[in-house]
Amino acid sequence: MSERFVVEADRRVVGVAVRSTGGYRFFSSDAAYFGLEGRTFARAKTLANSVAKITRAQRRRAGAESRLAPTLQ
């Protein structure tokens, strides 16, 4: 695995991961992922799972908001 890599979710860049002591440190470029900012993940897969969890929550929220939005008829 590379010393650094771009982290993507839903075909957009949400941050970068940089190899550090103990694994990969995440630096967010998207406000939705700021909760992961500065965390070190032992494996890239663990980071990917954390990003995916946030992405799924965003999708659920977006779906709920669209169902609640008024429609014009």
N, C-alpha and C positions, 0 to 999 in steps of 0.2 A: 504494500500500500504506500502511496505517496506521502511525503512530509506534510502536504497540505492539499486540500481539495474543496471545491465549491459544493455547498449543500443546497439541493433543490427540493421544492415541493410544488406539486401542481404546475410543473413546467416553468417555475420562476425561482430565481435565486433568493434564498432566505438567510444565507450566511456562509461562513467559511469555517473549516475545521483545520487546526494546525497541530501537528505532532508535538507533544510535550511529555514531560515526565508523567508516567502513569496512563498515557493514552492520547486522546485527541481533545483539544480544547476548542469549544465552539464560540464563534463571534457572530452575533446576529446582525443582519442588515434589514430585517423586517420586524416591525413592532410586535406582531403576533407571536414572535419567537423570542422576545427579550427575556422571558422566563428561563431560557436555557443559556443566556449570555454568561460566558466565563466558566461554565461548568466543564469539567474534564470527564470524558467518557472512556472507559477502559478499552472499548472496541468501537469501531466505526459503525457496526451493526446496531449497537446499543444507542448511539446517537441517532441513527436513521429511524429506529423504532420510536424514540422520543419525539422526533420531528413529525413522524406519521401520526402519532397520537394527537398532537396539536392540530394537524391538518384535518383529521377526521372530525374533531370537535368544531372547527371552523365551518366545515361543510354542513354539519348538523344545524349549527346556528343559522347559517345562511338559508338553509332549507326551511327552517321554522319561521324566519323573518319573511321569506317570500310567501309562505302560506298565510301569514298574518297581514300582509300588505293589502290595502284596499284595491279593488279592481274597478275600472271604469267600464260601464256598460251602456 
